[in-house]
Amino acid sequence: MTLNDPEVVRRDYASESRLLDRRSIYETSEGPSTLDVLWDRIAEAAPERVLEVGPGPGELSERMATELGAEVVAIDVSERMVELCRARGVDARLGDVQALAFEDASFDLVVAAWVLFHPEDLDRALSEIARVLRPSGRLIAATNSELHLIELWELLGIERIRYSFGAENGERSLREHFASVTTHVVEGAVSFADTAVARNYVASSILYGHLADRVPEVTEPLRARRMNAVFVARKAA
């Protein structure tokens, strides 16, 4: 099982419940917010027309439209996520980042928040993103480090999570398609209050949900590091 297996992705995002369970742990987050760093990079781009790939329930797409006055289109392979986005008033469509149904140079910004480790063919996805961007357009992408929440995963004997597009290898992949890439590493911590919270988080994970019952008893809050990266990739002028 891998994060870029189409069937795994389809099954996990058929409903929003597991995604929301994964997100819930960040309510205890300490340190700089990766979402804030992501938003600041988006806002400073002052986009007029934005494509968000893999928008989930659509909070970010809605915010870009409302606060920035941008024309936003969102695409997702999940019918449920498209439905949730549309309920927020977002122009959301079924679509695959590996085959974007848009003309060349259609957008001045593409946003991909924790999604580029899902395409089966990352190179094709990045090529498509670059194609639909206007000259000097930007891709802003967020992802995790292999060491993200490592203290939790070590309890299960997992040394690190391998990502096809992660903090460690994302810049290298982006430089194959973009003229410049800037990387912003964001670090902090989250706390798992007790065994039930830790097991619930593992149960919601895409790769290791079947290991939830193996999480040992946690006698005090488990503090785990939070390590993400936000990339800003610019297309040549």
Secondary structure, DSSP 8 states (H G I E B T S, - for coil): --TT-HHHHHHHTTSSHHHHHHHHGGGG-BSS-HHHHHHHHHHHH--SEEEEES-TTSHHHHHHHHHH--EEEEEES-HHHHHHHHHTT-EEEE-BTTB--S-TT-EEEEEEES-TTS-S-HHHHHHHHHHHEEEEEEEEEEEE-TTTTHHHHHTTT------SS-TTTHHHHHTTT-SEEEEEEEEEEEEE-SHHHHHHHHHH-TTTGGGGGGS---SS-EEEEEEEEEEEEE---
